[in-house]
Amino acid sequence: MDVALLVQVVLNGLMLGALYACIAVGFSLVWGVLNIINMLHGSLIVLAGYLTCSLWTEAHIHPFASLIPVGLVIGVGAAVLQFVLINRVVQQPVLTTLTLTFGLDMILYNLMNSVFDATPRRVTLDLGRVTLGEVVLPWDRIAAMLVALALTALLYGILRGSRLGRAIVAVRMDREAASLMGIRVPRIYALTFGLGAFMAGVCGALLSIVYPITTNATGQLLGKAFIVCVVGGLGTVPGALVGGLALGVTESLGSHWFGPQAAALLGFALMLALLVVRPTGLLGRKGYE
């Protein structure tokens, strides 16, 4: 392979991987803290993408300006949903919460099809491109990558350096002990669920700049989150980042060598290989951190 072409393919994979990390970090947080496999995650990403596209086409609000508001709408709504409904079964076996979030996902999926229909939508920005020799990088993808990395780093900082972050980590490590220390566990569960949904929301807004958004992508996005969590390690922000970048580069190289149809296959093959060789993921640990 030509060196310039290889660099182009790898950089494309890294830009895609940053978005994958942003997709997975909220999913991983909810799974690790609440022990809930949130089947709503993919639909929340698509909903945020639809809202961003609607604000752009109807109100001419720039997607980078609507990024945080859209994320907050998704996050607050999810936190209320978790506190009112999901908290009632959060301590039940994982199959119960899986079934509940799957049912909620089906409701949201069909509502989006009714309101927005399944026609792919995308925010079209002409920001130009960066040319480095034979390597061409569109500015919209560069901007989306940088924002995704910045928000992932911000989440890591919140978890490591704030009172809320310490409370989340305490609940993750030992729910009963955290409750005895005065932490209101149901409230932390709702805030964690909302924080994960906020990350899904901002990621959906970023994806609408780079790729067409459609309800048909909900399952695919959820699958990406699964793969990144397994590859990087469950419940860790650095693990989601490493897993996302690894998946992005793997899919980019696979698409170039074997065609776009092989990208998903290679992603799942990477996940299965990690499950055999290192079940905890690249940065995961056994038990709790």
C-alpha positions in Angstrom: 0.0 0.0 0.0 1.2 3.5 -0.8 2.4 5.3 2.3 0.2 8.4 1.8 -2.8 6.1 1.3 -2.0 4.2 4.4 -1.8 7.4 6.4 -5.1 8.6 4.9 -6.8 5.3 5.9 -5.4 5.3 9.4 -6.3 9.0 10.0 -9.8 8.3 8.8 -10.0 5.4 11.3 -8.8 7.6 14.1 -11.4 10.3 13.4 -14.1 7.6 13.3 -12.7 6.0 16.4 -13.0 9.2 18.4 -16.7 9.2 17.6 -17.0 5.5 18.5 -15.3 6.3 21.9 -17.9 9.0 22.5 -20.7 6.6 21.5 -19.5 3.9 24.0 -18.3 5.9 27.0 -21.9 6.7 28.2 -23.0 3.1 27.5 -20.0 1.8 29.4 -20.6 4.1 32.4 -24.2 3.0 32.8 -23.4 -0.6 32.4 -20.5 -0.5 34.9 -22.3 1.5 37.6 -25.9 0.4 37.4 -25.3 -3.1 35.9 -27.8 -2.2 33.2 -27.4 -3.0 29.5 -29.1 0.1 28.2 -30.8 -1.0 25.0 -32.0 2.6 24.6 -28.5 3.9 23.9 -28.6 3.7 20.1 -32.0 5.3 19.8 -31.0 8.2 22.0 -28.0 8.8 19.7 -30.3 8.8 16.6 -32.9 11.0 18.4 -30.2 13.6 19.2 -29.1 13.5 15.5 -32.7 14.1 14.3 -33.1 17.0 16.8 -29.8 18.6 15.6 -30.8 18.2 11.9 -34.2 19.7 12.6 -32.7 22.7 14.5 -30.3 23.2 11.5 -32.9 23.0 8.8 -35.9 24.7 10.6 -34.2 27.3 12.8 -30.8 27.6 11.2 -29.1 26.9 14.5 -25.5 25.7 13.9 -24.9 22.1 15.1 -22.0 23.1 17.2 -24.2 25.7 18.9 -27.0 23.1 19.6 -24.6 20.4 20.7 -24.8 21.0 24.5 -28.5 21.9 24.5 -29.5 18.8 22.6 -27.3 16.7 25.0 -28.9 18.3 28.0 -32.4 17.6 26.7 -31.6 13.9 26.1 -29.7 13.6 29.4 -32.4 15.3 31.6 -35.1 13.3 30.0 -33.2 10.0 30.5 -32.4 10.9 34.1 -36.1 11.5 34.8 -37.0 8.2 33.1 -34.5 6.3 35.1 -35.5 7.9 38.4 -39.3 7.4 37.8 -39.3 4.0 36.1 -36.0 2.1 35.8 -35.1 2.6 39.4 -38.0 0.5 40.4 -36.3 -2.6 38.9 -32.7 -1.6 39.0 -31.8 -4.2 41.6 -33.6 -7.0 39.7 -31.7 -9.5 37.6 -30.0 -8.0 34.5 -32.5 -9.8 32.2 -35.3 -7.7 33.8 -33.7 -4.3 33.2 -32.6 -5.5 29.7 -36.2 -6.3 28.8 -37.4 -3.0 30.2 -34.9 -0.9 28.3 -35.5 -3.0 25.2 -39.3 -2.2 25.5 -38.5 1.5 26.0 -36.2 1.4 22.9 -39.0 -0.1 20.8 -41.4 2.7 21.9 -38.8 5.4 21.1 -37.9 3.8 17.8 -41.4 3.7 16.6 -42.1 7.2 17.8 -39.1 8.5 15.8 -40.3 6.7 12.7 -43.7 8.3 13.1 -42.4 11.8 13.8 -39.3 12.0 11.6 -39.7 8.9 9.3 -36.7 6.7 8.4 -35.3 9.0 5.7 -31.6 9.6 6.3 -30.8 13.1 7.3 -27.5 15.0 7.7 -26.3 18.4 8.5 -24.3 19.6 5.5 -21.4 22.0 6.4 -18.9 23.3 4.0 -15.9 23.9 6.2 -13.3 23.1 3.7 -10.5 20.6 4.2 -6.9 20.3 5.3 -4.4 19.0 2.6 -1.2 17.5 3.8 0.6 16.4 0.6 -1.7 13.6 -0.7 -3.6 13.3 2.6 -7.0 15.2 2.7 -8.9 15.7 5.9 -12.3 17.4 6.0 -12.6 20.1 8.6 -16.1 18.9 9.7 -14.6 15.5 10.6 -11.6 17.0 12.4 -13.9 19.3 14.4 -16.2 16.4 15.3 -13.2 14.3 16.4 -11.8 17.1 18.6 -15.1 17.8 20.3 -15.7 14.1 20.9 -12.2 13.8 22.5 -12.7 16.9 24.5 -16.1 15.7 25.9 -14.6 12.3 26.7 -11.8 14.0 28.6 -14.3 16.2 30.4 -16.2 13.1 31.5 -13.0 11.5 32.7 -12.2 14.7 34.7 -15.7 14.7 36.3 -15.4 11.1 37.4 -11.9 11.6 38.8 -12.0 15.0 40.4 -15.6 16.0 41.4 -17.8 15.1 44.3 -20.3 13.6 41.9 -17.6 11.5 40.2 -16.4 10.2 43.6 -20.0 9.3 44.5 -20.5 7.5 41.2 -17.3 5.5 41.7 -18.3 4.7 45.3 -21.7 3.4 44.2 -20.0 1.4 41.5 -17.6 -0.2 44.0 -20.1 -1.0 46.8 -23.7 0.2 46.7 -24.5 -0.8 50.3 -21.4 0.9 51.8 -22.0 4.0 49.7 -25.6 4.2 51.1 -24.3 3.8 54.7 -21.9 6.8 54.0 -24.9 9.0 53.2 -24.9 8.8 49.4 -28.4 8.7 48.0 -28.0 5.8 45.7 -31.2 6.2 43.6 -30.2 9.8 42.9 -26.7 8.8 41.8 -28.2 6.1 39.6 -30.4 8.7 37.9 -27.6 11.1 37.5 -25.3 8.4 36.1 -28.0 7.3 33.6 -28.5 10.9 32.6 -24.8 11.5 32.2 -24.5 8.5 29.9 -27.5 9.7 27.9 -25.9 13.2 27.7 -22.9 11.7 26.1 -25.1 9.8 23.7 -26.9 13.0 22.9 -23.8 15.0 22.0 -22.4 12.1 20.0 -25.6 12.0 18.0 -25.3 15.7 17.3 -21.7 15.1 16.1 -22.6 12.1 14.0 -25.2 14.2 12.2 -22.4 16.4 10.9 -20.4 13.4 9.5 -22.9 10.7 8.6 -26.5 10.4 7.5 -28.8 9.8 10.5 -31.6 7.3 10.3 -33.6 5.1 12.7 -32.2 2.0 10.8 -28.8 2.8 12.5 -30.0 2.3 16.1 -29.0 -1.3 16.3 -25.7 -0.7 14.5 -24.7 2.1 16.9 -25.7 -0.1 19.9 -23.5 -2.9 18.5 -20.5 -0.5 18.2 -20.9 0.4 21.8 -20.9 -3.3 22.8 -17.7 -3.9 20.8 -15.9 -0.8 22.2 -16.8 -1.8 25.8 -15.5 -5.3 25.3 -12.3 -4.3 23.5 -11.4 -1.4 25.8 -12.7 -2.6 29.1 -16.0 -2.1 30.8 -16.6 1.0 33.0 -13.4 2.9 32.2 -13.3 6.1 30.2 -9.7 5.4 29.0 -10.9 1.9 28.0 -13.7 3.4 25.9 -11.2 5.7 24.2 -8.7 3.0 23.4 -11.5 0.6 22.3 -13.1 3.2 20.1 -9.8 4.2 18.4 -8.9 0.5 17.9 -12.3 -0.3 16.4 -12.2 2.8 14.1 -8.7 1.9 12.7 -9.7 -1.7 12.3 -12.8 -0.9 10.4 -11.0 1.7 8.2 -8.2 -0.7 7.3 -10.7 -3.5 6.7 -12.9 -1.4 4.5 -9.9 -0.5 2.4 -8.6 -4.0 2.1 -11.8 -6.1 1.9 -14.5 -3.6 1.1 -17.1 -1.7 3.3 -19.2 -4.8 3.8 -16.3 -6.4 5.8 -16.0 -3.5 8.4 -18.7 -4.8 10.8 -17.4 -8.4 10.5 -13.9 -7.3 11.4 -15.2 -5.3 14.4 -17.0 -8.4 15.8 -13.9 -10.5 15.1 -11.8 -8.1 17.1 -14.3 -8.4 20.0 -14.3 -12.2 19.9 -10.5 -12.3 19.8 -10.3 -10.0 22.9 -12.8 -12.2 24.7 -10.6 -15.2 24.2 -7.2 -13.6 24.9 -8.1 -10.9 27.4 -11.8 -11.1 28.6 -11.4 -7.9 30.7 -10.5 -5.8 27.7 -7.3 -3.9 26.9 -7.6 -1.6 30.0 -10.2 -3.4 32.1 -9.5 -5.1 35.4 -11.1 -8.0 37.2 -13.7 -6.8 39.7 -13.9 -3.2 40.5 -11.3 -0.5 40.2 
